Amino acid sequence: MNAPLPLFAMASPDKCANSFATSRALIPHLARSRTLDRKLVAATMTMSFGASDAEGAWNWRDAYDAIELAVVGSCG
């Protein structure tokens, strides 16, 4: 029999801190109405996580979450 999977997977504390660092780095770009292009987001994520998506440190879903956090943070 298969064990039930948790409804919500818990993110590691490092992943949360790195995503938050990414969002803080992106907020000034949003404040200047700069487009968050793929190159900018990838460079910011790589800097925050210490490695690239190709190295498995983060994925684009993580990037979208960080962007969403930046958008919410820039509204205040």
Backbone bond lengths (Angstrom), bond angles and torsions (degrees), N, CA, C in turn:
res aa  C-N    CA-C-N  psi(-1)  N-CA   C-N-CA  omega(-1)  CA-C   N-CA-C  phi
1 M - - - 1.457 - - 1.529 109.39 -
2 N 1.288 117.07 139.50 1.459 122.25 -179.18 1.521 110.51 -81.37
3 A 1.315 115.70 141.26 1.464 120.94 175.73 1.522 108.57 -76.83
4 P 1.330 117.93 141.90 1.465 119.81 178.74 1.524 111.07 -68.22
5 L 1.311 115.18 142.55 1.456 121.00 177.75 1.520 109.64 -85.73
6 P 1.330 117.57 146.67 1.468 119.04 177.76 1.529 110.02 -67.03
7 L 1.309 115.39 146.61 1.460 120.16 -179.06 1.525 111.03 -65.83
8 F 1.322 117.05 -41.77 1.453 121.85 179.86 1.519 108.73 -123.40
9 A 1.320 116.89 123.26 1.460 121.21 177.44 1.522 108.81 -79.85
10 M 1.300 116.24 137.35 1.461 120.84 179.85 1.531 109.49 -83.43
11 A 1.309 116.40 130.50 1.459 121.30 177.51 1.530 108.76 -81.89
12 S 1.317 115.82 150.09 1.458 119.23 178.87 1.530 109.45 -70.79
13 P 1.341 116.95 152.79 1.474 119.36 178.38 1.528 112.54 -59.55
14 D 1.340 117.14 -35.99 1.469 119.85 178.82 1.517 111.09 -64.57
15 K 1.319 116.90 -41.30 1.462 121.13 -179.82 1.527 109.96 -63.52
16 C 1.326 116.05 -41.59 1.466 119.55 179.07 1.526 110.78 -64.94
17 A 1.316 117.01 -44.03 1.464 120.78 179.61 1.524 111.08 -64.25
18 N 1.316 116.90 -40.61 1.467 120.62 179.58 1.521 111.29 -67.51
19 S 1.326 117.23 -39.42 1.468 120.97 177.32 1.526 110.53 -64.79
20 F 1.327 115.85 -40.37 1.460 120.24 178.57 1.526 110.28 -65.61
21 A 1.337 117.37 -40.52 1.466 120.93 177.54 1.527 110.83 -62.79
22 T 1.326 116.16 -39.88 1.465 120.17 176.89 1.518 110.57 -61.99
23 S 1.320 116.44 -46.35 1.466 119.86 -178.28 1.526 111.07 -62.29
24 R 1.336 117.51 -40.44 1.468 120.36 178.10 1.521 111.01 -63.90
25 A 1.330 117.40 -34.60 1.466 120.73 178.89 1.529 111.96 -72.87
26 L 1.328 117.12 -26.94 1.463 120.72 -178.41 1.528 112.98 -85.80
27 I 1.317 118.41 -22.18 1.469 121.48 -176.88 1.534 112.30 -56.43
28 P 1.341 120.53 -45.17 1.476 118.51 178.63 1.531 113.52 -60.04
29 H 1.324 116.99 -33.44 1.462 120.33 177.50 1.529 110.34 -66.00
30 L 1.325 116.09 -41.27 1.464 119.77 177.61 1.523 111.09 -66.98
31 A 1.324 116.70 -37.67 1.467 120.55 179.61 1.525 111.57 -63.26
32 R 1.344 117.04 -29.36 1.471 121.45 177.03 1.525 112.09 -92.06
33 S 1.326 116.74 9.50 1.471 123.32 179.95 1.525 111.97 60.21
34 R 1.321 116.83 31.41 1.459 121.08 177.39 1.524 109.22 -82.61
35 T 1.306 115.66 139.58 1.456 120.91 177.30 1.518 109.60 -69.06
36 L 1.319 116.19 132.64 1.459 121.04 176.72 1.522 108.13 -87.00
37 D 1.335 115.58 87.23 1.457 119.06 -179.00 1.528 110.89 -82.39
38 R 1.306 115.15 170.43 1.466 122.15 -176.05 1.528 112.18 -58.95
39 K 1.320 116.78 -40.34 1.460 121.19 -178.45 1.528 111.25 -64.41
40 L 1.322 117.19 -45.36 1.464 122.06 179.58 1.525 110.93 -63.77
41 V 1.323 116.37 -47.55 1.464 120.41 -178.43 1.526 110.47 -64.14
42 A 1.323 117.48 -44.23 1.466 120.61 -179.66 1.528 110.83 -62.83
43 A 1.323 117.57 -42.32 1.464 120.51 179.52 1.524 111.17 -65.32
44 T 1.313 116.86 -40.59 1.462 120.85 179.54 1.520 111.42 -67.88
45 M 1.322 116.77 -42.49 1.468 120.49 177.88 1.529 110.40 -63.84
46 T 1.323 116.97 -43.39 1.464 121.06 -179.67 1.524 110.42 -62.98
47 M 1.322 116.93 -40.22 1.457 120.59 178.07 1.535 110.64 -65.33
48 S 1.314 117.30 -43.83 1.464 121.23 -177.72 1.525 112.86 -69.85
49 F 1.321 116.33 -39.11 1.460 120.67 -176.59 1.528 112.86 -89.37
50 G 1.329 117.63 -13.94 1.449 120.92 178.53 1.516 114.48 80.81
51 A 1.319 116.95 4.94 1.467 121.75 178.00 1.527 107.55 -163.56
52 S 1.311 115.95 165.14 1.467 120.82 -175.63 1.522 112.51 -87.61
53 D 1.309 114.30 173.06 1.466 119.91 174.98 1.516 110.69 -66.92
54 A 1.323 117.20 -33.60 1.464 120.96 178.04 1.525 111.53 -64.57
55 E 1.318 116.22 -27.91 1.463 120.85 177.34 1.529 112.09 -84.97
56 G 1.325 116.64 -3.99 1.457 121.25 176.42 1.519 115.29 86.98
57 A 1.327 117.65 10.53 1.465 120.12 -178.79 1.524 111.87 -72.84
58 W 1.310 117.21 -30.65 1.459 122.28 -179.76 1.524 108.36 -154.73
59 N 1.323 115.81 166.85 1.461 120.15 175.80 1.529 108.21 -131.09
60 W 1.306 115.83 174.53 1.465 119.00 -174.58 1.521 112.70 -70.55
61 R 1.281 117.88 -22.78 1.471 119.12 173.22 1.531 109.73 -64.97
62 D 1.345 116.27 -40.30 1.467 120.71 175.02 1.529 110.22 -60.73
63 A 1.324 116.33 -41.01 1.463 120.83 179.47 1.527 110.88 -62.97
64 Y 1.319 117.28 -43.10 1.460 120.39 179.08 1.524 110.91 -63.08
65 D 1.330 116.66 -37.86 1.466 120.44 176.99 1.528 110.89 -64.20
66 A 1.334 117.11 -41.79 1.468 121.16 178.38 1.526 111.08 -65.38
67 I 1.319 117.07 -39.25 1.466 120.90 177.77 1.531 109.88 -64.05
68 E 1.309 116.76 -43.61 1.463 120.20 178.72 1.527 110.63 -61.06
69 L 1.312 116.63 -42.43 1.456 120.89 177.14 1.521 111.07 -62.21
70 A 1.331 117.66 -39.10 1.460 121.59 178.27 1.526 111.24 -65.86
71 V 1.319 116.60 -39.82 1.466 120.05 179.36 1.527 110.24 -63.95
72 V 1.313 116.24 -44.62 1.463 120.03 179.36 1.520 109.69 -65.74
73 G 1.333 117.64 -40.35 1.459 121.35 -179.62 1.519 113.45 -68.29
74 S 1.319 116.68 -27.56 1.469 119.62 -178.70 1.527 112.54 -82.57
75 C 1.310 117.28 -8.06 1.468 120.64 -178.74 1.526 112.58 -80.99
76 G 1.320 116.37 -16.31 1.468 119.41 -173.99 1.463 115.81 -90.04
